[in-house]
Amino acid sequence: MADSTDETFMRRAIALAQEGLRAPGGSPIGCVIVLDGKIIGEGHNETEGQHDPTAHGEVVAMRRAGTAISNWELRGATLYSTLQPCGMCTMASIWAKIGRIVYGAGRDDVHEMYFEDRHFDTDDFIRDAYRKDLSIEGGLMAKECAELYFKPGQALTFEEQANL
């Protein structure tokens, strides 16, 4: 259940997304990972800068969190993302043993290009995972988060397209 603490961490994720948007080749997806009330990892998409298709904001934040606590296992941590995590990031969260995922904008709030499939919903990964200690909550500050992205059905130039 979202509270003011969740909003504080989502505001930080939004700030990171804005930072990512300003970076060369940047992308506005921000992520914060919190354990015991403290940020242990954060980041924004760095795929262009790192020449790495796996350098999504969530993966960047998980890598930094693992380094911060000297452990790949992030059991009990909460991941805050400005956008519903993609399939790769959702599966990485499951494998990292993150306990809770909170995201802002969902697939109906933004352009389809941010998702890899028309019908596939990454929330299904969480519901079907062999993990009973993992939850997912969407829609926290969805309006503020959605403002970072292209709108549903918006016409895009070729250069603006990512997953299409």
C-alpha positions in Angstrom: 0.0 0.0 0.0 1.5 3.3 -1.1 2.1 6.1 1.5 4.1 9.3 1.7 7.3 7.4 2.0 6.5 5.8 -1.3 5.8 9.2 -2.8 9.2 10.5 -1.6 11.1 7.7 -3.3 9.0 8.0 -6.5 9.8 11.7 -6.6 13.5 10.7 -6.5 12.8 8.3 -9.4 11.1 11.0 -11.3 14.1 13.3 -10.8 16.4 10.5 -12.1 14.2 10.1 -15.1 14.4 13.8 -15.8 18.2 13.5 -15.5 18.2 10.6 -17.9 16.2 12.6 -20.4 18.9 15.3 -20.3 21.8 12.9 -20.8 23.2 12.4 -24.3 21.0 9.7 -25.9 19.0 9.7 -22.7 15.8 8.1 -21.8 13.4 9.2 -19.1 13.1 6.0 -17.0 14.2 6.4 -13.4 14.5 3.9 -10.7 15.3 3.8 -7.0 15.9 0.7 -4.8 15.3 1.1 -1.1 16.2 -1.3 1.7 15.4 -0.6 5.4 14.3 3.0 4.5 17.5 3.9 2.7 18.3 4.2 -1.0 20.9 1.5 -1.8 20.8 1.9 -5.6 19.4 4.3 -8.2 19.7 5.1 -11.8 18.1 5.9 -15.1 18.3 4.3 -18.5 21.9 4.3 -19.8 21.6 2.0 -22.8 22.9 4.6 -25.3 25.8 5.8 -23.1 26.9 2.3 -22.1 26.2 0.8 -25.5 24.3 -1.9 -23.5 20.7 -2.9 -24.2 20.4 -4.3 -20.7 21.3 -0.9 -19.0 17.7 -0.1 -18.2 17.2 2.1 -15.2 16.0 -0.8 -13.1 19.0 -3.0 -14.0 21.4 -0.1 -13.4 19.9 0.5 -10.0 20.1 -3.2 -9.1 23.7 -3.4 -10.1 24.5 -0.4 -7.9 22.4 -1.7 -5.0 24.2 -5.1 -5.2 27.6 -3.3 -5.1 26.4 -1.1 -2.2 25.5 -4.1 0.0 28.0 -6.5 -1.5 25.3 -9.0 -2.4 23.3 -9.8 -5.6 20.3 -10.8 -3.5 18.1 -7.8 -2.7 15.6 -9.6 -0.5 13.2 -7.3 1.2 14.1 -4.3 -1.0 11.5 -2.1 -2.8 12.1 -1.1 -6.4 10.5 2.2 -7.5 10.3 2.8 -11.2 8.6 5.7 -13.1 7.4 3.2 -15.7 6.0 -0.3 -15.4 9.1 -2.5 -15.7 9.7 -4.4 -19.0 9.9 -8.2 -19.1 13.7 -8.2 -18.7 13.6 -5.8 -15.6 10.7 -7.7 -14.1 12.6 -11.0 -14.4 15.8 -9.5 -13.0 13.7 -8.2 -10.0 12.4 -11.8 -9.4 15.9 -13.2 -9.6 17.3 -10.5 -7.4 14.7 -11.5 -4.8 13.3 -7.9 -4.6 10.3 -7.9 -2.3 8.2 -5.2 -3.7 7.9 -3.3 -7.0 6.1 0.0 -7.2 5.8 1.8 -10.5 4.2 5.0 -11.7 2.9 5.0 -15.3 1.5 1.7 -16.7 1.1 0.4 -20.2 -2.2 2.2 -20.7 -0.7 5.6 -19.6 2.0 5.8 -22.3 2.8 5.0 -25.9 2.9 1.4 -26.9 6.6 1.6 -27.9 7.7 1.3 -24.3 6.5 -2.3 -24.1 7.7 -5.3 -26.0 4.3 -7.0 -26.7 0.7 -6.0 -27.4 -0.9 -8.5 -25.0 1.9 -9.5 -22.6 1.7 -7.8 -19.2 4.8 -8.0 -17.0 2.5 -8.0 -13.9 1.7 -11.6 -14.9 5.4 -12.5 -14.2 4.9 -11.4 -10.6 1.6 -13.2 -10.2 3.0 -16.4 -11.7 6.4 -16.4 -10.0 7.4 -19.0 -7.5 7.8 -16.2 -5.0 5.2 -15.5 -2.3 7.3 -12.7 -0.9 7.0 -10.4 -3.9 4.3 -7.8 -4.6 3.7 -5.3 -7.4 1.8 -2.0 -7.2 1.2 0.3 -10.1 -0.2 3.7 -10.5 1.8 5.6 -7.9 1.9 9.2 -9.1 0.9 7.9 -12.5 0.0 11.3 -14.0 3.4 12.8 -13.0 5.2 9.8 -14.3 3.2 9.6 -17.6 4.2 13.2 -18.3 7.8 12.0 -18.9 6.8 9.8 -21.8 5.1 9.9 -25.2 1.3 9.7 -25.0 -0.8 6.7 -26.1 -1.3 6.8 -29.9 1.0 9.8 -30.3 2.5 10.0 -33.8 6.3 9.6 -33.6 9.1 10.2 -36.0 11.4 7.3 -36.8 14.1 8.8 -34.6 11.7 8.9 -31.6 10.7 5.3 -31.9 12.3 2.7 -29.6 10.6 -0.7 -29.7 8.7 -0.3 -32.9 
